[in-house]
Amino acid sequence: MPGFFFNPISRKTFIRQSATLVGAATVGSALFTHASTPKRELHFALLSDTHIAEDKLNEYRGFFPYQNLQKVVDQLRNFKHEGLIINGDVARLEGKVGDYQTVKNLLRPLANNFPIHMGLGNHDDREPFFNVFPDNETAKLEGKHVSIIESDPVRIIILDSLLYVNKVAGLLGESQRKWLTSYLKTSDNKPTVLFVHHTLGDGDTDLLDANRMFEIIRPYQKVKAIFYGHSHRYHIEKKENIYLVNLPAVGYNFKDDQPIGWVDAVFDEKGVKLSLQAIGGNMGENAKLSELKWKA
């Protein structure tokens, strides 16, 4: 799966800390399976827009993305998570090999404990990305990469909205939309959440086929939420019984009223509890808990 990064210390540790997770290839059948035991909760760290450059002193708007991600890594050493997702824009601007190598070195301590999954955003570049994070479990859909994380309470699908490197707009594209249509049609009714990097409006800087994505998921009540990034904003709203969660950026904010940080997420079969973990910017809502209940 794209950006899959996991270096378990031992098989015993691997089984204990990764129970209930399943990684599947995009074409349907499970190719990578963790040891599974029934579990009613899934605890994940949700990050977006880390914007890491090879230069550790790279700065934007007075923020230092490398130091910000280091703070998050230090925090996560004290949390008992079963996985981590970075929802795109892993790299600073053009997705160079050195950027991803710096990210890998930063995340290495966490990869000893749980799997790390990464989606691709408009500041990422597939070839350098997969040079650093080998892609062994994901089938390629005309240049797109999709991940599926299976657990007892919820299914997570990480989509690929990268269209052009270092240009703003995003696109799922026809092959990925066809895959999503087929997958939702043939998969069971387990609560399902989607991750995609780009914002879900209809502007030139958004996911250009967002409306077509909503047409695909609208018939399926099992799709409960969409998590996205791109705008460097923390915001939760609801559209047609689907929660839309805009994750904050780790690297920097665009506006002073927004936090910098990550979201602690605990999924179960009835919903998800989200706790903002602000490390900078507007700290006013740090530790704010939002409980989202799935519509039955």
Salt bridges, closest charged atoms under 4 A:
ASP49 OD1 - HIS51 NE2 3.51
ASP49 OD1 - HIS197 NE2 3.80
ASP49 OD1 - HIS232 NE2 3.30
ASP74 OD1 - ARG77 NE 3.77
GLU82 OE2 - LYS39 NZ 2.60
ASP89 OD2 - HIS51 NE2 3.49
ASP89 OD2 - HIS197 NE2 3.23
GLU94 OE1 - LYS96 NZ 3.20
ASP135 OD2 - HIS145 ND1 3.22
GLU150 OE2 - ARG155 NE 2.74
GLU150 OE1 - LYS190 NZ 2.94
ASP160 OD2 - ARG126 NH2 3.16
GLU174 OE2 - LYS178 NZ 3.15
ASP188 OD1 - ARG155 NH2 2.77
ASP209 OD2 - ARG177 NH1 2.77
GLU237 OE2 - HIS235 NE2 3.71
GLU240 OE1 - ARG218 NE 2.79
ASP256 OD1 - ARG61 NH2 2.89
ASP264 OD1 - HIS43 NE2 2.81
ASP264 OD1 - HIS81 NE2 2.58
GLU269 OE2 - ARG40 NH1 3.77
GLU285 OE2 - LYS288 NZ 3.66
GLU291 OE2 - LYS293 NZ 3.17
